[in-house]
Amino acid sequence: MSGEELALWLQELGQPRFRAGQLFGWLHKRPAERFDQMSNLPRSLTELLEEQAVLSELSIRRKLVSALDGTVKYLFALPDGELVETVVMDYRHGSSICLSTQVGCRMGCAFCASTKAGFVRNLAPSEILGQLYQAERDLGRPVGSVVLMGIGEPLDNFDNVIRFLSLLSDENGRNLSLRHVSLSTCGLVDRIRKLAELRLQLTLSVSLHAPNDAIRAQTMPVARRYGIDALLDACRDYAGDTGRRISFEYALIRGVNDSRACAEELAARLKARGGGGWCHVNLIPVNEIRETDYRRAERQRIASFQGWLGERGINATVRRTLGADISAACGQLRREEQAAQPGKYGKKEDLP
Ligand code: SAH
């Protein structure tokens, strides 16, 4: 609930409005694990809250810390026993947390572990926030930025993700500026247009992974629903409407999308929509997952690909690989746990 909604609800319970601010603080500023820890609330109210409400609790099922780079990966159990993954990565400029937005995913990308067992359900706003609060509590320090790049397709859980963003950035709560938030989508064009209307200051990352529909459709079923030109048009309009540069993710898979011709075609499509200024390309050495034969492009090829884009005026960077020893890429840990519990699988569903 927003602060205003909390106030109305407390009013219905016969409580003064100012309690809403105190309660909101206990939920978001210094998140309490139990109502009886909310020390400035009267006992009568905390007892009422215990009767009338639940504090959404995520429990740590597994926690892995990378010996290589200190990346921390959590496997969280939700109140109904479903599992999601959350990763905390340290960079020179601070730490970043990668949150899941759904249990499973129905987008079906061929290279992605998160979608292999289908879709189970959306996460509630409290469950998306809960990953952040539980990780910060466990680590004993705040993280500086949030990326919605874990399990799930954020724009397929649109309303809950928007509510999450508004709670996250609420100045009476966690107060994290949306300038420190990235939202990654596989490219649901209608939802990108809907998001643009909200004029949020977050960074939109779009998983492109190919320079044309033919190659994109080999690995991303969503490409059959939305063509690349419609997608890039929506992205360019998004950048125009919000004044925020789009970040394109491009996972380099050996022999699939890593040729010079691919780089040239990609650069041409981006430049056709107005120079290199409106976007940036983030090249990702693909994580090799157990379920596929896709292989990472060679290091030299990744550097060349970056160069081919750069020569054509498209700014590109190569994403660092973190947590390689702890299955940090999205979906891998949940898959391991599922393999140990056969039968607990979601179902494949049609794209929205
Ligand atoms: N559903 C959203 C966000 C979650 S995935 C999206 O598709 O963008 C976050 C990013 O990881 C996406 O760019 C996705 O394509 C990428 N990804 C998934 N599996 C990967 C793998 N095995 N190697 C590299 N990147 C991968």
Boltz pocket constraint, residues with backbone or C-beta under 6 A from the ligand:
constraints:
  - pocket:
      binder: B
      contacts: [[A, 107], [A, 109], [A, 111], [A, 112], [A, 113], [A, 148], [A, 149], [A, 150], [A, 151], [A, 152], [A, 153], [A, 154], [A, 184], [A, 185], [A, 186], [A, 187], [A, 205], [A, 206], [A, 207], [A, 249], [A, 251], [A, 284], [A, 285], [A, 286], [A, 287], [A, 288], [A, 289], [A, 329], [A, 330]]
      max_distance: 6.0
